[in-house]
Amino acid sequence: MPGLGEGSLQDKFTRLVDENRELRNELAALRLRLDVVERLADMDTLTPLPNRRCFVRQVERVVSQVARYGEVATVVFVDVDGLKSINDHHGHSAGDAALIHVASVLRSEVRAGDLVARIGGDEFGLLLDHLDEVSATAKAVALMAALQASPLELGQVSLTIGLSMGLAMVKPEDTVETLLARADGRMYAAKAAQRSER
């Protein structure tokens, strides 16, 4: 019976080491791809902002922190006024430009640790950590003023974009659903109030 020589054991060991190295490299490449997919799953496809999925996950985190530690935070729902009219009169690319413009202004006017997300259609969500409702209201007024002072330039047309906002301070007894429903309801009430003033 032929024996296994030292050379053939060394060859097998070398092959196993090489295969192991290749598998580690493939695994590292897969992890990188998975990280990219995870980031993309949390990003809005139009604006450079997080999407609703990411926003809700961060709100869940803050709701549990407020319940556990009594921290302070406010959620703001933002609706872009007149987006349908922009789409109808200037085309959908103008509507997209308006959403990108609003996203840029909102992001530039909040603190680095605050979350601004596009949560659907013409709606954005802000999560203002460690900010009570009074301070968040002042921030909302400042955001609307910043947008008014920064019209969207579309060729020869300059569009001033308005916002309707609804604020809800996170309460210890809140669930994500009750908090978001409260902010959403206040945003729609603000929108209705603006319509009745016209």
C-alpha positions in Angstrom: 0.0 0.0 0.0 1.6 3.3 -1.1 2.2 5.7 1.8 1.4 9.4 1.9 4.6 11.3 1.4 5.5 14.5 3.2 5.2 16.3 -0.1 1.6 15.3 -0.7 0.5 16.4 2.9 2.2 19.7 2.3 0.4 20.1 -1.0 -3.0 19.4 0.6 -2.2 21.8 3.5 -1.2 24.5 1.0 -4.4 24.0 -1.0 -6.5 24.2 2.1 -4.8 27.4 3.2 -5.4 28.9 -0.3 -9.1 27.8 -0.3 -9.5 29.2 3.2 -8.0 32.5 2.1 -10.3 32.6 -1.0 -13.3 31.9 1.1 -12.4 34.7 3.6 -12.0 37.1 0.7 -15.4 36.1 -0.8 -17.0 36.5 2.6 -15.5 39.9 3.1 -16.7 40.9 -0.4 -20.2 39.6 0.4 -20.2 41.6 3.7 -19.3 44.8 1.8 -22.1 44.2 -0.7 -24.6 43.5 2.2 -23.6 46.8 3.8 -24.2 48.6 0.6 -27.6 46.9 0.2 -28.5 47.8 3.8 -27.6 51.4 3.2 -29.6 51.5 0.0 -32.6 50.0 1.7 -32.6 52.9 4.2 -32.2 55.6 1.6 -34.8 57.5 -0.4 -34.3 57.1 -4.1 -34.8 60.7 -5.0 -33.4 62.8 -2.2 -30.1 62.2 -0.4 -32.1 61.5 2.8 -33.0 58.4 4.8 -36.4 56.9 3.9 -39.5 56.0 6.0 -38.0 52.6 7.0 -34.9 54.3 8.6 -37.1 57.0 10.1 -39.4 54.6 11.9 -36.5 52.6 13.2 -34.9 55.7 14.7 -38.3 56.9 16.2 -38.6 53.4 17.8 -35.2 53.9 19.4 -36.1 57.4 20.7 -39.6 56.3 22.0 -38.0 53.6 24.1 -35.3 56.0 25.4 -38.0 58.5 26.5 -40.0 55.8 28.2 -36.9 54.4 29.9 -34.9 57.4 30.8 -37.3 60.4 30.5 -35.3 62.0 27.7 -36.9 64.7 25.5 -37.5 64.5 21.8 -40.0 65.8 19.2 -41.1 64.4 15.9 -42.1 66.8 13.1 -44.1 65.8 10.1 -43.6 68.2 7.1 -45.8 68.3 4.0 -44.7 70.3 0.9 -47.5 72.7 0.0 -48.6 72.8 -3.7 -46.4 70.0 -5.0 -49.3 68.9 -7.3 -49.6 72.4 -8.7 -45.8 72.5 -9.4 -46.1 69.1 -11.2 -49.1 70.3 -13.2 -47.7 73.6 -14.3 -43.9 72.9 -14.6 -43.7 69.1 -15.0 -42.7 66.2 -12.8 -39.0 67.0 -13.1 -39.8 70.4 -11.5 -41.7 68.5 -8.7 -38.7 66.3 -8.2 -36.4 69.4 -8.1 -38.8 70.9 -5.5 -38.5 67.8 -3.2 -34.7 67.8 -3.6 -34.6 71.5 -2.7 -36.8 71.1 0.4 -34.7 68.1 1.5 -31.5 70.2 1.1 -32.9 73.2 3.1 -34.3 71.0 5.9 -31.0 69.1 6.2 -28.9 72.3 6.3 -31.1 73.9 8.9 -31.1 71.3 11.6 -28.4 70.1 13.9 -26.0 67.3 12.8 -27.5 64.8 15.2 -31.1 65.4 14.1 -32.7 63.1 11.5 -34.4 64.4 8.4 -36.1 61.7 6.3 -38.4 61.6 3.3 -41.2 59.4 4.5 -43.3 59.4 1.4 -44.5 61.4 -1.6 -44.3 65.1 -0.5 -43.9 64.3 3.2 -40.8 64.5 5.3 -40.2 63.6 8.9 -37.8 65.2 11.4 -36.7 63.6 14.6 -35.3 66.3 16.9 -33.5 64.6 19.7 -33.2 66.4 23.1 -35.6 69.2 21.9 -38.8 70.0 23.7 -42.0 71.1 21.8 -41.4 74.8 22.4 -37.9 74.7 21.0 -39.1 72.4 18.2 -41.8 74.9 17.3 -39.2 77.6 17.1 -37.1 75.4 14.9 -40.1 74.7 12.7 -40.8 78.4 12.2 -37.1 78.9 11.4 -37.3 76.0 8.8 -40.2 77.6 7.1 -38.5 81.0 7.0 -35.3 79.4 5.6 -37.3 77.8 2.8 -39.2 81.1 2.1 -35.8 82.8 1.9 -34.5 80.2 -0.5 -36.8 79.9 -3.6 -36.3 77.2 -6.1 -34.9 78.5 -9.3 -36.2 76.7 -12.4 -34.7 78.4 -15.4 -36.6 81.7 -15.7 -39.1 80.8 -12.9 -38.5 81.3 -9.2 -40.8 79.2 -7.0 -41.3 79.8 -3.3 -42.3 76.6 -1.6 -44.4 76.5 1.5 -44.6 73.8 4.2 -47.2 72.6 6.6 -45.9 71.1 9.8 -47.2 69.0 12.7 -45.2 68.6 15.9 -45.5 66.0 18.5 -43.3 65.7 21.6 -42.5 62.1 22.5 -44.4 61.1 25.7 -43.3 58.2 27.9 -46.6 56.4 27.2 -46.2 56.8 23.4 -45.9 53.9 21.0 -44.4 54.7 17.6 -47.9 54.5 16.1 -49.5 56.9 18.5 -46.6 59.4 18.2 -46.6 59.3 14.4 -50.4 59.5 14.2 -50.4 62.6 16.5 -47.7 64.4 14.4 -49.5 63.4 11.2 -52.9 64.7 12.5 -51.3 68.0 13.6 -49.7 68.4 10.2 -53.0 67.9 8.4 -54.7 70.3 10.8 -52.0 72.9 10.0 -52.6 72.3 6.2 -56.4 72.7 6.6 -55.9 75.9 8.6 -53.7 77.3 5.9 -56.3 76.5 3.2 -59.1 78.2 5.2 -57.0 81.3 5.5 -56.7 81.7 1.7 
